[in-house]
């Protein structure tokens, strides 16, 4: 049902939205929209605004906005390096080095300071006088609970770079690069050249074929903590080193291996190598020798929304659950976020947060819920959230968090309409039968038509 608030300025919305509804390319699709006056919160325009929809990455706007409020824009994650045991005058640590994770999704991220943590930890070892370790590099990965990846994530997504699990220890954005060589002829078997970083214990089954097509059409199948992964699809023919990206199945294992190797490179002997801690064990005489802090949450949210980084959004869900309820799971974090918006006065009926990123198809939300959360203004989070929205379609006054998964297209954010009204909004398409680019063009054209130049 189409609802128009006649007492408020409407700009060109009804006319332009009617074109969306009549577009033959969207025949049979579910279409939902909500525009709210940014100043009063009153409806400007609604169409199926309370229909429960799959939002794709527009859900990140709701997740990140709540996280900024719950944790604060200044919040920082931390990761600790500890010693367990005594250090003798000759520099021997009789015991272990422990890396304890607290869920920082940005440790070693190329988006920030990739190798800074390694230099900090090496300096800490030098300051502690440690030259030899009789035990292990122990990586404590026990901070969060439940599965690293939401169980409803599509099976074809789990092994790919955009769908890494969230662990107590995350490193390098939980992303690896796989390099392939391909023969000159299409339809032939490719070869794997290398994996960067190397993934301890992981075996790849390569079924990728060469193709006349120029793009990356290869997909990695696997789940977090899987040690066998299959790769299907195609890459361009006649390539010596073609790169695709995958998810790191066990980030703690990679970090343990990398740091133990770095210690050896710098002349610090670790006698027993490395291991990952996944159950409670006793380590006496623990002493923190380094604490590595993440960038501020405002910086993380900026990239989460601008680059649509699923890992960061999903980590925020688990983290608010841990901070507020002592349970670092998707379920606990989702309840904290829903309760936050409920207390603000938003009807959260039908809101289902599976992963916070929008990757799962069983995330559900209404356009009205997204529009209301996008329009929320508080002194605490306003600057950070507003800055994280991206100017779109050449319109400086159209700020969005967009979203796309198969047969889902969405835009959520803030806009200055052609009549000067400032509004928060969300527009969502589900189950369309046109191409992904056509769905984008339809909504992009609508939004450009109703926005001030």
C-alpha positions in Angstrom: 0.0 0.0 0.0 1.3 3.5 -0.9 1.2 6.0 1.9 2.0 9.7 1.5 2.2 12.2 4.3 0.3 15.1 2.7 1.1 17.6 5.5 4.8 17.5 4.7 6.9 18.4 1.7 7.2 15.5 -0.7 9.4 16.9 -3.5 9.3 14.6 -6.5 9.1 11.4 -4.6 5.6 10.2 -5.5 6.1 10.8 -9.3 9.5 9.3 -9.4 8.7 6.3 -7.2 5.7 5.5 -9.4 8.2 5.0 -12.2 10.1 2.5 -10.1 6.9 0.5 -9.4 5.8 0.5 -13.1 9.2 -0.5 -14.4 8.7 -3.9 -16.1 12.2 -5.0 -15.1 10.9 -5.2 -11.5 7.7 -7.1 -12.3 7.0 -9.5 -9.4 9.7 -7.9 -7.1 9.0 -6.8 -3.5 9.6 -3.0 -3.2 9.8 -1.1 0.1 10.6 2.5 0.9 10.5 4.9 3.8 11.5 8.6 3.9 11.3 10.5 7.2 11.7 14.2 7.9 15.2 14.4 9.5 14.0 17.2 11.8 10.7 15.8 13.1 10.9 12.1 12.4 7.5 12.3 10.7 6.8 10.3 7.5 7.3 12.1 4.2 6.7 9.1 1.9 6.2 5.4 2.6 5.6 2.3 0.5 5.4 -1.0 2.2 7.5 0.6 4.9 6.7 -2.1 7.5 7.2 -5.0 5.2 10.0 -7.3 6.5 12.7 -7.4 3.9 16.2 -8.8 3.4 18.5 -5.7 3.6 22.0 -6.9 2.4 24.7 -4.5 3.5 22.4 -1.6 4.3 22.1 -3.5 7.6 25.6 -2.2 8.4 24.1 1.3 9.0 22.0 0.0 11.8 24.8 -2.2 13.3 27.5 0.5 13.2 25.3 3.3 14.5 24.3 1.2 17.5 27.9 0.2 18.1 29.1 3.8 18.1 26.5 4.6 20.7 27.1 1.5 22.9 30.9 1.5 22.8 31.6 5.2 21.9 33.5 6.5 18.8 36.7 6.6 20.9 36.6 2.9 21.8 39.6 0.8 20.9 40.0 -3.0 20.7 43.2 -4.5 22.3 45.4 -7.5 21.9 48.0 -8.5 24.5 51.4 -10.1 24.5 52.2 -11.8 27.7 55.0 -13.9 29.2 54.2 -16.9 31.4 57.1 -18.0 33.5 60.4 -16.5 34.7 63.0 -14.7 32.7 66.6 -15.5 33.7 69.5 -13.0 33.5 70.8 -14.6 30.3 67.4 -13.8 28.6 65.8 -17.2 28.8 62.1 -17.2 29.4 61.4 -20.5 31.1 57.8 -20.8 29.9 55.7 -19.4 27.1 54.8 -16.3 25.1 51.1 -15.8 25.0 49.1 -13.7 22.5 45.7 -13.0 23.9 43.0 -11.8 21.6 40.0 -9.7 22.5 38.3 -9.8 19.1 40.1 -6.9 17.3 39.1 -7.3 13.7 41.8 -4.9 12.5 45.0 -6.5 13.8 47.5 -6.6 10.9 44.9 -5.1 8.6 46.3 -3.5 5.3 43.5 -0.9 5.8 45.4 0.5 8.8 48.9 -0.3 10.1 49.6 -3.8 8.8 52.9 -4.6 10.5 52.9 -2.2 13.4 51.9 -4.8 15.9 54.9 -7.0 15.0 57.3 -4.1 15.7 55.6 -3.4 19.0 55.9 -7.0 20.1 59.5 -7.3 19.0 60.3 -4.1 21.0 58.5 -5.6 24.0 60.6 -8.7 23.8 63.8 -6.6 23.6 62.8 -4.5 26.5 62.0 -7.6 28.6 65.5 -9.0 27.7 64.1 -12.2 26.1 66.4 -14.1 23.8 65.1 -17.6 24.2 61.7 -19.1 25.0 61.7 -22.7 26.3 58.0 -23.2 25.6 55.6 -22.1 22.9 54.1 -19.1 21.3 50.6 -19.7 22.6 47.7 -18.0 20.8 44.6 -17.5 23.0 41.6 -17.6 20.7 38.9 -18.1 23.3 37.4 -14.6 23.7 34.2 -15.1 21.6 31.6 -17.8 21.8 29.6 -19.8 19.2 30.5 -20.3 15.5 32.8 -17.7 13.8 30.4 -17.4 10.9 26.7 -17.1 11.2 25.2 -20.5 10.4 22.8 -19.1 7.8 25.7 -17.8 5.6 25.4 -19.2 2.1 27.7 -22.2 1.6 29.3 -20.7 -1.5 30.3 -17.6 0.5 32.2 -19.1 3.4 35.6 -19.6 1.9 35.8 -16.2 0.2 37.4 -13.0 1.4 34.2 -11.1 2.0 32.9 -13.8 4.3 35.5 -14.6 6.9 34.6 -15.8 10.4 34.9 -13.6 13.5 37.4 -15.1 16.0 38.9 -14.0 19.3 42.1 -13.6 17.2 41.7 -12.0 13.7 44.7 -11.0 11.6 45.2 -9.5 8.1 41.5 -8.9 7.8 41.3 -12.8 7.9 42.0 -12.6 4.1 44.5 -14.5 2.0 45.6 -14.2 -1.6 45.7 -17.2 -3.9 47.7 -17.1 -7.1 47.0 -19.3 -10.2 48.6 -20.0 -13.5 46.4 -20.8 -16.5 47.1 -22.4 -19.9 46.8 -20.6 -23.2 43.7 -22.5 -24.1 40.2 -22.1 -22.4 38.6 -25.0 -20.6 41.8 -26.5 -19.2 42.9 -27.1 -15.6 44.8 -24.3 -13.9 47.6 -24.6 -11.4 48.1 -23.0 -8.0 51.2 -20.9 -7.7 51.2 -19.8 -4.0 49.1 -18.7 -1.1 49.9 -15.5 0.8 50.0 -15.7 3.8 50.7 -19.5 3.9 47.9 -21.3 5.7 49.2 -23.9 8.1 47.5 -27.3 7.7 45.1 -26.1 5.0 44.9 -28.2 1.8 43.3 -26.8 -1.4 41.5 -28.9 -3.9 41.8 -26.9 -7.2 39.0 -27.4 -9.8 39.4 -24.0 -11.4 39.4 -24.0 -15.2 40.9 -21.5 -17.7 38.3 -19.3 -19.6 37.9 -16.8 -22.4 36.2 -14.5 -19.9 38.5 -11.9 -18.4 37.1 -11.7 -14.8 37.5 -13.6 -11.6 34.8 -16.3 -11.6 36.4 -18.6 -9.0 34.8 -19.4 -5.7 36.3 -21.0 -2.6 34.1 -23.4 -0.7 34.8 -23.9 3.1 34.0 -22.8 6.6 36.0 -21.3 9.4 38.4 -23.9 11.0 38.0 -26.1 7.9 41.4 -27.4 6.7 40.3 -28.7 3.3 38.9 -26.2 0.9 37.7 -26.7 -2.7 37.9 -24.1 -5.4 35.6 -24.1 -8.4 34.9 -21.8 -11.3 37.1 -20.1 -13.9 39.9 -17.5 -14.3 41.2 -15.9 -17.5 43.3 -18.1 -19.8 47.0 -17.5 -20.4 48.0 -16.0 -17.0 51.2 -16.6 -15.1 49.9 -15.3 -11.8 46.2 -14.5 -11.5 45.1 -13.4 -8.0 41.9 -14.3 -6.2 41.1 -13.7 -2.5 39.9 -16.1 0.1 39.2 -16.2 3.8 41.7 -17.4 6.4 40.2 -20.5 8.0 42.2 -20.3 11.2 43.6 -16.8 11.9 45.1 -17.8 15.3 47.1 -20.5 13.7 48.4 -18.1 11.0 49.3 -15.5 13.6 51.1 -18.1 15.8 53.1 -19.3 12.8 54.0 -15.8 11.6 55.1 -14.5 15.0 57.1 -17.6 15.9 58.9 -17.3 12.5 59.5 -13.6 13.1 61.1 -14.3 16.5 63.4 -16.9 14.9 64.3 -14.4 12.1 65.3 -11.8 14.8 67.4 -14.4 16.7 64.8 -15.2 19.4 64.6 -19.0 19.7 61.2 -20.5 20.5 62.0 -24.1 21.3 58.5 -25.7 21.0 57.1 -23.6 18.1 53.5 -22.4 18.3 50.1 -23.6 19.2 46.5 -22.3 19.5 44.6 -22.3 22.8 41.0 -23.3 22.4 40.2 -24.6 25.9 41.2 -23.4 29.4 44.8 -24.2 30.4 46.9 -22.9 33.3 49.8 -20.6 32.6 51.5 -19.4 35.8 53.2 -16.0 36.4 51.6 -14.2 33.5 52.8 -10.7 32.8 51.6 -8.3 30.1 54.6 -6.9 28.2 52.7 -5.2 25.3 49.2 -4.1 24.6 48.3 -3.3 20.9 45.4 -1.0 20.4 43.2 -0.9 17.3 42.3 2.4 15.5 39.4 4.2 17.1 35.9 2.8 16.5 35.0 5.9 14.5 37.8 5.0 12.0 36.7 1.4 11.9 33.1 2.3 11.3 34.1 4.7 8.5 35.7 1.8 6.6 33.0 -0.7 7.6 30.4 1.5 5.8 32.5 3.0 3.0 34.1 -0.3 2.0 31.3 -2.6 3.3 33.7 -4.8 5.3 31.6 -7.7 6.6 34.3 -8.8 9.1 34.2 -5.5 10.9 30.4 -5.3 11.1 30.1 -8.9 12.4 32.9 -8.4 14.9 30.9 -5.4 16.3 27.9 -7.6 16.9 29.9 -10.1 18.9 31.8 -7.4 20.8 28.7 -5.5 22.0 27.4 -8.8 23.3 30.6 -9.4 25.2 30.7 -5.9 26.6 27.1 -5.6 27.7 26.3 -9.2 28.6 29.5 -11.1 28.9 28.6 -13.3 26.0 30.5 -12.8 22.8 28.1 -14.4 20.4 26.0 -13.2 17.5 22.8 -14.0 19.4 23.8 -11.9 22.5 25.1 -9.0 20.4 21.9 -9.0 18.3 19.8 -8.7 21.4 21.9 -5.9 22.7 21.5 -3.9 19.5 17.8 -4.6 19.2 17.3 -3.5 22.8 19.3 -0.3 22.2 17.0 0.7 19.3 13.9 -0.4 21.2 14.8 1.9 24.1 15.2 4.7 21.6 11.6 4.2 20.7 11.9 2.2 17.5 9.5 -0.7 16.9 11.9 -3.6 16.3 9.1 -6.1 15.4 10.5 -8.4 12.7 14.1 -7.2 13.1 16.4 -10.2 12.9 20.1 -9.7 13.1 22.0 -12.8 12.1 25.5 -11.3 11.5 25.2 -7.5 11.5 26.8 -7.3 8.1 23.9 -8.2 5.9 25.7 -11.1 4.2 23.2 -13.7 5.5 19.9 -13.9 3.7 18.2 -14.4 7.1 18.9 -10.9 8.3 15.5 -9.2 8.2 14.5 -5.6 8.7 11.9 -3.0 7.5 12.6 0.1 5.5 11.1 2.1 8.3 13.5 0.6 10.9 16.5 1.4 8.7 15.3 4.9 8.0 14.7 5.6 11.7 18.1 4.4 12.8 19.8 6.2 9.9 18.0 9.4 11.0 19.0 9.1 14.7 21.1 12.0 15.8 23.0 12.2 19.1 26.0 14.3 20.2 27.9 11.1 20.9 27.8 9.4 17.5 26.6 11.9 15.0 29.9 13.0 13.4 31.3 9.5 13.1 28.2 7.9 11.7 27.5 10.8 9.3 31.0 10.7 8.0 30.8 6.9 7.3 28.0 7.4 4.8 29.2 7.7 1.2 28.2 10.4 -1.2 26.5 8.6 -4.1 25.7 9.1 -7.8 27.5 12.4 -8.0 25.2 14.0 -5.4 27.0 15.5 -2.4 23.6 15.6 -0.5 22.8 12.0 -1.1 24.7 10.0 1.6 24.2 6.2 1.6 25.1 2.8 2.8 24.3 0.6 -0.1 23.7 -3.2 -0.2 23.7 -6.0 -2.6 23.5 -9.8 -2.5 21.8 -11.9 -5.1 18.3 -10.6 -5.8 18.6 -8.0 -3.1 19.4 -4.3 -3.6 19.2 -1.6 -1.0 20.1 2.0 -0.2 19.9 3.6 3.3 21.1 6.9 4.5 20.3 10.6 4.4 19.3 13.0 1.6 18.4 16.6 0.9 15.4 16.4 -1.3 14.8 18.7 -4.3 12.5 21.0 -2.2 15.2 21.3 0.5 13.7 18.9 3.0 16.4 16.9 4.8 15.4 13.3 5.2 16.6 9.9 6.4 15.5 7.0 4.1 15.7 3.4 3.1 14.7 1.8 -0.2 14.9 -2.0 -0.6 14.3 -4.4 -3.5 13.9 -8.1 -2.9 13.4 -11.0 -5.4 13.8 -9.0 -8.6 14.2 -10.9 -11.8 16.4 -8.3 -13.7 20.2 -8.1 -13.6 22.1 -6.7 -10.6 23.2 -3.7 -12.7 19.7 -3.0 -13.8 18.4 -3.1 -10.2 21.1 -0.6 -9.3 20.3 1.7 -12.2 16.6 1.8 -11.4 17.1 2.8 -7.8 20.1 5.1 -8.6 17.9 6.9 -11.1 15.1 7.4 -8.6 17.4 8.7 -5.9 19.2 11.1 -8.3 15.8 12.5 -9.5 14.6 13.4 -5.9 18.0 14.8 -4.6 19.3 18.3 -4.8 22.2 18.5 -7.3 
